[in-house]
Each structure stands twice: as structure tokens, then as C-alpha cells.
Amino acid sequence: MRRILVIGATSGIGRALVEAARARGYEAVAAGRREALLREIGGETLALDVTAPDALARIGAVGADTVVFNAGFGERSERPDWGLTERTLRLNVLAFERVAGWALTHCETFAATASVAGVRGLERTNGYSASKAYMLNAMEGYRRLARHGGHACRYVSLVPGFVDTAMGQASAFWRCSTTAAAFCILKALERGQAVAYVTPRWRWVAAALRLMPRALFERLPLG
Ligand SMILES: NC(=O)c1ccc[n+]([C@@H]2O[C@H](COP(=O)([O-])OP(=O)(O)OC[C@H]3O[C@@H](n4cnc5c(N)ncnc54)[C@H](OP(=O)(O)O)[C@@H]3O)[C@@H](O)[C@H]2O)c1
């Protein structure tokens, strides 16, 4: 890894990742829509709406060997809300899928920030958790495609629990700082790890959720 592009780096985990990567001596390019925040971050930046038709051309022009798809959207809702779901899927599924497929033949490493919320369906963040489930499965599929199709790109699934950002305020349980999250992610990228829980102890929550019998899981209020 020499040059890393972080898509979704104007705030939260992505911003901390750019700062951590630069501190470690990597060339790190911060991308996102909010140009005032990009100016505040400084260094090399890219004004980018990853859902826009020209996104791939703009990403390709950066010439990064490592691309991290960290952009994400999700909000809680008490009832089905098509507008919210559509916005979530457009970013977390469609834009992600487009960049992930492109990466197969254009990157050494492609990482995507999924979520422990993607392991099972959740009642008030249903569209978000379903979009992250898509991402987890698609990343696994791309790892298989790279291996069996003879492609060199490494696909790294990043799986945070709760991180201390605007999005991570739903619970204080095992919530880590953005600095700790960035440290885990950087380590995973350097190692070319297939799946990295952020922080590592969230692997046990994910495993418990996966193994929990449906009858018990459906009785459990989770959010
Ligand atoms: N915080 C948590 O507890 C937690 C837990 C599990 C997973 N995650 C995942 O971690 C990732 C980062 O979340 P965060 O908590 O750090 O939230 P955040 O501060 O809201 O960061 C989201 C980033 O995505 C960017 N973004 C949104 N729409 C975009 C678009 N169309 N094009 C380009 N960039 C776009 C935002 O930048 P602009 O608005 O400037 O475009 C922002 O930099 C997300 O994928 C989230 O689902 C977070």
C-alpha cells in the first residue's frame, strides 16, 4: 500500500483514517461531498459524490492502489420509509457495487466499511442493516472471484460495531473512538486481512448474532 483513497472521509471514521494513514507516511486522499470540510482536512482531497455518473472516472484519475469505500448512510425509522430506504440503497448498495466491481481490475486493495448491523435484520434500521448484509456478501463474492478468476485485487471487509461518530450514537456499548477504529482499519489494510472487526472484540458479537436461534433473536429488541 502506497497511495490510498478514502471515499467518505470528510467526517467520522474516514477522516480519522486519512489522518492515521498520513501519520504513517502513506499518501492519503480524502474524498467526500462537503468541500468546506475537505479544505479543513487539507492535503490532497477529491470533491466526490460517489453516486454521481462520473464517479468512477474521478476515482480512477486519483491513481490510488488502495481504495476504501467508507461512505455510508442510514437512519432509524419507526415505520417503512421508502425515501430513506432508496437513499440508503443508492449509496450503500448501488454506488458501493459499482466501485467494488471496478476495483477488481484497477486496485491492489479494495476495502469497504460494512457493519455488525449487517449480520441479522434489525427492526428500526432495516434498510441500513439489509444494505450492509449485501455489502458483506458481495465482498465475500468478490474475494472468491479474485481468487478463482486469477485477479490480484484483495478485498477487505471492515466490520465496525459502534464507533464514536454521529452515526454511532445509538449505543455506548463497546463504542470505540474514531482513532481506535482508524488504527484497526489501517492494520487490516497493511495485512491484507479478509475481514476485520472494528474493534476486534466485535467478532464475538457478530458470531453470537449469527448463531442465535431465530425464535430467540426475533424476541430480542435491538433497534
Ligand atoms: N459510527 C458507527 O458506529 C458505525 C458502525 C458501523 C458501520 N459504520 C459505517 O462506517 C462508515 C462511516 O460512518 P461514520 O460513522 O464515520 O459516519 P459519517 O461521519 O456520517 O461519515 C460518512 C461519510 O460518508 C460520506 N458520504 C456520504 N454520502 C456520500 C456520497 N454520496 N459521496 C461521497 N461521500 C459520501 C460523508 O461525506 P459527505 O457528506 O461530505 O459526502 C462522510 O464523510 C459508514 O459506511 C457507516 O455505515 C459506522
The ligand as a Gaussian input file, in Angstrom:
#p B3LYP/6-31G(d) Opt

LIG

0 1
 N      -20.300000       5.003000      13.520000
 C      -20.668000       3.761000      13.711000
 O      -20.977000       3.336000      14.841000
 C      -20.665000       2.787000      12.539000
 C      -20.927000       1.443000      12.829000
 C      -20.905000       0.525000      11.777000
 C      -20.630000       0.940000      10.484000
 N      -20.401000       2.266000      10.244000
 C      -20.117000       2.653000       8.846000
 O      -18.913000       3.394000       8.824000
 C      -18.935000       4.290000       7.721000
 C      -18.541000       5.677000       8.179000
 O      -19.514000       6.123000       9.103000
 P      -19.285000       7.269000      10.187000
 O      -19.902000       6.791000      11.435000
 O      -17.885000       7.723000      10.180000
 O      -20.310000       8.356000       9.606000
 P      -20.119000       9.802000       8.956000
 O      -19.272000      10.673000       9.821000
 O      -21.504000      10.248000       8.624000
 O      -19.323000       9.504000       7.616000
 C      -19.949000       9.194000       6.414000
 C      -19.074000       9.691000       5.300000
 O      -19.684000       9.305000       4.066000
 C      -19.603000      10.396000       3.183000
 N      -20.640000      10.326000       2.156000
 C      -21.978000      10.219000       2.340000
 N      -22.609000      10.228000       1.151000
 C      -21.637000      10.331000       0.212000
 C      -21.651000      10.403000      -1.204000
 N      -22.797000      10.357000      -1.910000
 N      -20.470000      10.523000      -1.864000
 C      -19.302000      10.576000      -1.193000
 N      -19.220000      10.506000       0.161000
 C      -20.383000      10.397000       0.840000
 C      -19.767000      11.626000       4.074000
 O      -19.200000      12.755000       3.446000
 P      -20.028000      13.917000       2.700000
 O      -21.314000      14.090000       3.435000
 O      -19.100000      15.087000       2.800000
 O      -20.193000      13.429000       1.306000
 C      -18.940000      11.211000       5.284000
 O      -17.586000      11.575000       5.087000
 C      -20.350000       4.205000       7.111000
 O      -20.324000       3.353000       5.992000
 C      -21.156000       3.585000       8.241000
 O      -22.269000       2.873000       7.746000
 C      -20.418000       3.201000      11.240000

